[in-house]
Amino acid sequence: MRDWGKHAHGSPLYATLVDVVSGDAELMRVINRIEHQLPPNLLFAAVQYLLMEDADDDLSRFYPSLAMDADPPEEVGPHFRRFVLEHEEAIVEIGNTRYTQTNECRRCIALLPMVLMAPFDSFHLVDIGASAGLNLAIDHYGYRYDVVHWHTDARLVLEAEWRGAPVALHEIEVVGRTGLDLSPIDPSDEGARRWLDALIWPEHHERRARLRSALELVSTLDIEVVAGDATDTLPGCLDALVPGVPVIIMSSFTLGQFSPAQRDHLEAVVTDARAHRPVHRISMDALDKSDDWAQLVVDDGSGPRTVGQAHPHGEWVEIYRS
C-alpha cells in the first residue's frame, strides 16, 4: 500500500488515505480481498464510484470532485473507515469485477513521439488495454509541446513540457484502429463512463474535463473492439488485417498488470507477426516499482530499446538523445 502511495503525491486526499488504510488492519483486510490489479487504485475508485451515486454521504464533503469547497483531508480517516466497512461487499465486488483502465488521453503526449519513430507513415493501430479507446484517437488530438505544435486546430489539444532530444513531427495515416481489452468500455455507456471518471483522483478537475471531451471524440471514430486477454486475442486480430499492412502495437500502463509469462508470450506473438508484416511495438510503463516515471520503450524488430521517459499522466515527456 505504501509503495503505491508514493505515486499519490498529486492528490492530498489519497496521500492521506494511504496512511489511514496502511495503519488500519480492518481496511487492509478489505483491500486484500480485491483480486484485480492494482488493489489500492480499485479501492479508492470504488469508493468514489459509490459516492458519485450517493453524494449525500458525509464522506463526500472531503472529495473535491463532489464538493464545491471540500473539507481538508486531515479529518477524513474516521469517515472513510466507516464508509468502507459499511459498503465492504459492494467495494469488493467492484474491485473484483472491474479493472484499472486507461482514462488519461494525455498519455498520447508520450506515445506520439514513439509512433512517429516508426519507419512508415501509414499503418493499422492496435492498443493493448484500450479501455474506451482514448489512445486510439492519437492522430485526432492536437499537441502543444512548449513551442512545438502539431494539429492545434483539433477539438482537443494536449499540452506538455518537452524535454530532451527533438522528434520530427510529420503527418501519419491511421488506416484502422483495434482495441484489445479484458473489459472494453463503451464510451456511450453512462455507468462505464462514470467508472473511468471514478478512477481519476478527486482533485484532478482538468483531467476529468479532458476525459469527457476525449470520450465524446472517440465515440465518433470507427474502432474495432475485441474483448478478452490480449495474449489470446492479438494473434487473431493481426491475422484478420490486410496482409502486409504495417502495424503499430502500443500499450500504456498495461504490461504492469501482466505476469512475466504473459509479457513474454505477448512479445512472442509480436515476433511471430513480423514474419508477415512490419510491426512497430511501443510501450509506456513502469514495470519497476521503484520507478517514479514511465519508461518509453520501442521495438522495431531489432530488440526493445528505452528511448525516453514521461510523467505517468503525460505532464512532460523526455526523449533521450541517441
N, C-alpha and C positions, 0 to 999 in steps of 0.2 A: 504493500500500500504506500509506504513512504517513498519507494523507488518511483512509483507513478507520480507521487506528489511533487517531485522536483519539476515536473512539466506543468504544474498548476500555477506557476508564478503570474500568469496573465489573468488569474481570477482570485481576488482576495477571498471570496466566499469559499471556493473549492480548496484553496490553500488552508483555510481554517478548518474545513470539514475533514481534510486528510488527517489532521491531528486529532479531531474528535473521533473519527472512526478507528484510527490506529490504536487509540488508548481505551477502547471500549470492547470488551470481549463479546458482548451480545451483537454489536454491529459487525464485528469481524466474523461472527458466526453466520450472519446473513450474507455477507459478501462472499464467504466461502461456499455458499450454496449456489452461486452463479457459475455456470459451467462454461459459458462462452467467453471469448476474449474480447476486450480486456475488462475484467470484473469491476474495477473502480469506475471506468467510463460508463459501464452499463448501470451500476448502482445509481450514480449521480444523474444520468439521463433518465432512468426510470422514475426517480423521484420528481424531476422537473416535468416529465411527461404527465404524471398523475396530478401534479399541481396545476398544470395547464387545463386540466378537466375540472378542477375544484380550487379555483384561485381564492376562495374564501377561507381556506385553511390558514391558521395563524403563521405557519411556516412561510407562506408566500410573501410575507412582508420583508423577508430577508433577500428576496430574489429580484435583482434589478430588471430581469426580463418580465416580471409580473407586477412589480410595484413601482409607481412613478418616482417615489422618494424612498428607496429601500433602506431598511434599518442596517446599521453597521454589523458585520458578521461576528463580532466578538461574543454576542449572546445567543448565537444560533444553535449551539450544541444541544441543549435540552429539547428544543422544538424539533430538531432534525431527528434526534433519537426517538422521540415519541412517534413521529410520523412514520419512520422506517419500521418500527416494531408493530405499529397498528396496521401497516399495509405490507407486512413482510411477504405474504403469499403472492400478492399482486406484483410486487417488485421482483421476486424470484422468478415468477412466470415470465415477466417481460425480459428479464436477463437471460433466460434460457430459451426464449423463442425469437428474440430479436438480436441484431448484431450491431457492433460499432461500424458505421458505414460512412462513406465519403459524403461530406456535406460542405466542403470548402473548395469552391471552384478556383480560388486564388492559388491553389497548388499548381494550376496551369502556368503560373508565373515561372515555376521551376521546370515544368515538363516541356514547355515550348522550346527552350534552347536545345534540349536533347532531341526533340523532334526535328529541329532544323539542322542537326548534325547528321541526319540520315543522308545516304548518298542518292536519294531520289526525292522528287518533289510531289509525286502523285502516288497515293497509297491507300490501302484499306486500314482503318484504325480499330484496334481491339483493346479494350480496357478490362483488366482483371480486377474484380472488386468494384464494379462500375456503379453500384448503388442506383441512383436515379439518372446516371449518365452525364453528370455535370462535366467531367473531364473530356467526354466525347465531343463536347462543343468547343474544343480548344481553339479552333480556327474562327469561331463566331464571336469571340471576345476581342475587345481591344486591349492593348498593353501600353503602359507608360512606365518604362524603366528609367527613372530620372529624366535625362534629356533624350533618350532613345525611345521612339514611339512606333507603334505598329497597329494599324487599323483603329485609330482612336475615334472614328465616326461610328463605331459599333454601339449597340444599345446598352451594353455593359462593358465598362472599361476597368481593367485590373491594374493597380498601381503597386510598385515595389521599388525598393532600393536595389541598384545593381552594383555588384562588387566583382572585382577580378577582371578576367580577360573578356574582350568583346566577342559577340557572336553575330555573324551576318544575318540580319533579318530579311527573309525573302518570301515570296508567295508560295503557298502549298495548295494542293488539291486533295481533299479527303473524298475518295470515291465511294466509301461505305463505312458504316460505323456499327460495331458489335460490342455489346456489353455483357460480361460474364459475372454472375453474382450468385451466391448461395440463396439470397433472398432479395431479388430485384425490387427496387422502389418504383412504383408507378407515380410519375410526377403530378398526375391529376387526382390521386387519391389523398383525401384530406388527412386521414389518420397516418398515412405513410409520411406525408409532408410534416406533420406535427412531430413524428419521431425524429426526423432529421433536424428539426428545429430544437427538440429537446436535447440533442447531442451537442448543441452549441453552448458554450459556457455562458452563464447568466448575464455577465457584464458586457458581452460582445455584441452590442447593438448593430455595429456596422456589418459584422459577419452575418447576422440574422437578416438584415435588409438585402445583402448581396445574395444570400441563399434564395430568397424569394424571387428576386429578379432572374437568377440563373434557372430556377425551376420553370418559370414562365417561358424563357428562351428555349430550354431543352424540350419542352412539350411541343414545340413546333418542328422539331427535327425528326428525320426518318432514322430511327435507331432500332436495330435488331437486338432483342434482349434474350439471353439464354440463361435459364436458371439451373443451378447445380454447382458442384465442385469443379473449379476451373481445370484442375488436373485431369478430370474426366471429360469435360465438355470442349476444351480447347482443340484437341485433335479433329473432332468432327466439324467444329467451326471453321478451322483452316481448310479442311478438305472440301467444304462447300463453296469456297471462294473461287472466282475465276482463276484457272491455272496461270501461274507466272506472275500474277499481280503482287507487287511488293506489299508487305505488311509491317506496320509498326505496332508492337505489342507493348503496352505500358501498364504500370501499376503504381499506386501511391499508398503507402502505409497499409499494404495488403500482405506482403510477404511475412511480416512480423506475426501474423495470425496463422501462418502455415507452420507445420512441423518441418525440421530439416529434411526429412524424407520427402515430404510434399514439395518442398522447394527444389530438391534435386530432380524429382520426377517432372516438374514443370519445365525446368531448363532442358531436360532430355527431350521433351516434346518439341520445344523450340528448336533444338539442334536437328531433330529429325525433319522438321518442316523446312529447314534450309536446303534440303535436297530437292525441293520442288519450287521454291520461290525465294526472293530476297526477304530476309526478316531482320528488322532493326528492333532490338529489345531495350527498353528503358525502364528504370525504376527509381522511385523516390521513397526511401525508407530509413528507419533507424533500428537495424537489427541488433546492434549492440546497445544494451540498456544503459550503458554509461554515456551514450551519445546524446548531447543536448539538441543537435541539429540533424536534419535529414541528409543522408548521403545520396548523391546523384550518380547513378551507375548506368553506363551504356555498354551494349554488346552488339557489335555489327557482324558477329560471326567469328571474330578473331580472339574472342575472350572478353570477359567483363572488365571494364576499367572505370574507376571513380573519376568523374570529370568535374565534380563540384560539390557544394553543399548548399542547403537552403533552410530557412526558418520553416518549421513544420506547417505553418498556416500561410506561407508564401509572402511574409512581410519583406523578405530580402532574398536574393539569390547570388551566389558566388560561383563563377566558372573558373576553374584553375587554368593557369597558363600552361600550355603543352611544351 
